[in-house]
Amino acid sequence: MKKLLLSLIAALGLAAGAHAAGGGMAWDKAPVNITDQASLQNGAKLFVNYCLNCHSAAFMRFNRLKDIGLTDQQIKDNLLFTTDKIGETMKSAIDPKQASEWFGANPPDLTVIARSRAGSGGSGADYLYTFLRTFYRDDTKATGWNNLVFPSVGMPHALWQLQGERGAVFEQRESHGQTEQVFKGWEQISPGSMTPQQYDQAVGDLVNYLQWMGEPAQNTRVRIGVWVLLFLAGFTFIAWRLNAAFWKDVK
């Protein structure tokens, strides 16, 4: 529990810094639907293939993926790349010391990243959805990449093979006696394996999974909550009628 709280506090600190660095850029609305099992399963596949190389989800176990419709055998055959035990947590394959040398810091744990990144611009899912779709080539950065939502981010574009390489087009404007760069649009440098629409859908699935992973019991909680409210409503009606029957002969 102590480790979870420390991880959440660290993620909240990173979120605040990222939002401040983003200069107040508007976040796009993420197409989140945590009842869509096909989307969650595709998101889990993308997470394991593209995110788990560097980022852990140390408070999420592989066997919990059965909650989104996967069987033990499907998990073993397709998703166990960093361990051979289905009951293990999702630990990254990267060495923390090497990660610190390469990126300047050890990549944060992503178990509750969608919950911790919420801000004035929208939900944490909105932030992640926009962040993963606004990487662009920048040769002045050590990784060769930059991001509109989180300028000078130390993270490279992990999904660039899917999206392709893009450049950001800026124009200079004078504001209050200072020159600032204003984003104008994109230029495609090289194509990816997906069309822009397919890439947006893939990122939507990934973010959907990250949203679900932050609280895997959410669907169960909501489902039980509905039945509890129905029970209370029925019990209230019965109690009301019993009360009326008890007092009807009392003057």
N, C-alpha and C positions, 0 to 999 in steps of 0.2 A: 504493500500500500504506500509506503514511504517513497519507493522508487517511482510509482505511478504519479504521486503528487509532485515530485521533483520534476518529472518529465513534462507534466502539464504546465507547471510554472515556467519552465524553460521555453516551451512552445508558445506560451502566451507572450513572453518577452520577445521572442523572434517575430511573432505576429505584429506586435506593436511597432517594432523597428521596420518591418517590411511595409506596413501601411504608411508610415511616415516617409519612407524612401520612395514610395510610389507616387508621391505628389498629388494624391487625391484622385487618381484616374478612376473613372467609373468602372465598376465590375459588371460583367455580363451575368445574366440569370442562369444558373446551372439547371439542367434538366434532370432534377433529382426525383427518383421514384423508387424507394427502397423496398417496394413490394414486387418490382419487376425482376424476377429471378434470372431471366436471360441476360439482362443488363448487368446484374450483380456478378454473375458467373464470368461474363466477358471482362468485367472490371477486375475481378480477382486474377484472371489470367494475365492481364496487362500489368497488374501490380507485381506479380511474382516474376514476370519476365523482364520488366523494365525498371521497377523501383527497388525491389528487394536486393539488387546487387549492391546498393549503397545504403539504403534506408532499412532499418528494422521496424517491425511492428511487435515489439517485445511483450506486449500484453494480449496478443491475439494468437490462439492456437490453430494449427491447420485443421484439426478435426471440427472446429467450429464452422467450417465452410459447409458442413452438412446441413446447416440451417438455411442455406440458399439453394438447396436441392442437389448438391454434389454427393456422390457416394464415396466411401472410403477408398475404393479401388480407383475411381476417377481422380481423387486427390493424390494418391500415390503415383499414378501413372503420369500425371500432367503437371503437378504443382510442387512436388517435393524435390527442390533443387539444392537447398541449403541444409537439409537433414534427411535422414531415412526413417524417422519416427513421426507418425501422423499426429501424435499427441504433443509434439514439441511446439514451442512458440516460433514466430516468424523472425528469425535472426538474420541479419544481412551477412553476405559473404565477404564483405570488405574488411580489411584490418583497420581498426580505429586510428592507429598511428599513421598508417599510410594515407588514410582519408584526410587527416589533419594536415599532412604535408602537401597533399594535392589540392585541397579545396580551402585550406585555411582554418577549417573546423570540422569536427566529426558530424556527418549529416544527421539531422534530428530524427528521433523516432516518430513514426507516422500513425501510431495507433489512434490517437485522438486529434490528429492534425485538422480534420474538418470541423471539429467542435472548437478548437482553440483559435482558429484564424478568423473567426467572425469579427466584424467591425462595423463602423458607421456606413461603409460602402455596401454592406449586405452580409449574407451568411458566410461561414467558412467555405462551404461548397462553392459559392459564387466566386470567392477569391481564388480558389484552386482552379476552377474552370477557366477563369480569365488568365491566370498566371501561366498555365500549361499551354495556352494558345497565343501567347505574346512574346515568345522567344525570337530573337533575331541575331544574325551574324554581326559580331563586333570584334575586329582583329586587335583592338586595343586592350581587350581583356585576356587574362591568362587562359581561360577556358575556350576563348574564341566566340563566346556567346554573351548576350545581354538580355534583359527582360524589361518590358514597359511597366509592369506592375511592381517589380522589385529591381530597380536599376542597380547595376554592378553586383548582382547576385553571384555567389561563388559556385552555384550549381550549373553544370553544363546542361544542354538540352537533351535529355535522355530519350525523347521520342522523335528526334530529328529525322530518323530514317523513315518514319511514318508520315511526318508532315512535310519533309523536305527542308531545304535551306532557304530562309527568307531574309531580306534586308528591310530595315525600317527607313522610311523616308521622312525626314524632318525639314522644317523650314524655320528660319530665324525670325523672331519678332521682338520688337521693342516694347517693353512694359515697365512703366515707372522708371525710365532711365536705364533699365538693364536689358540686356539681350538674353532671350530664352529660346530654347528649341521646342517647337510644337510638332507633335506627331501628325503626319498627313496621310500615311497609308503604307502599303506593303509592296515590295517587289520580289517576285519569285526568282531565286538564284538557281535552284535545281529542284526538280520535282521529288516528291516522296512516293512511297508505295501506296498511299491513299489519296483520294481526292479531298479537297477542303471539307466537303460535307461528311465524308467518311471519317476524317480525322476528328472533326467536332463531335461526331457521334461516339467515337472511341474514347475521347477525353471525357465526354459525358458519362460513359459507362464506368470509367476509372474513378471519377469523382463520386459517382453514385456508390461505388464500392467503399471508398474512403469514408463517406458519410455513414454508411451502414456499419463499417468496422468500428467507428467511434462509439457505437451503442448497439451491439448485435441483438440485444434483447428487446429493442424498441418495438418491433412488430408484435412480439408476444405480449409485451406490456400493454400496447394499445388494444390488442384483441381481448385480453383479460379485462382491461378497464371497461370496455363496452359491456361485457357480460355482467360485471359488478354493478354498473350503473343501471342496467336493466333489472337486475335482481333487487336493488334498492328501490327502484321505482315500483316494482310489483309488491314488495314488502310494505312500502309506504301506503299503497292503495289498500292492502289487506288490513293494516293497522288502523287506517282511517275508518274502514267499514266496521271493524270490530269495536272501535271506540264509539261509533254511532249506535251500534246494537247494544252496547253495554249501558249507555246513558239514555236510551230512548224511553225507559219507564221511570226514570228519575225526574222528579219535578222540583 
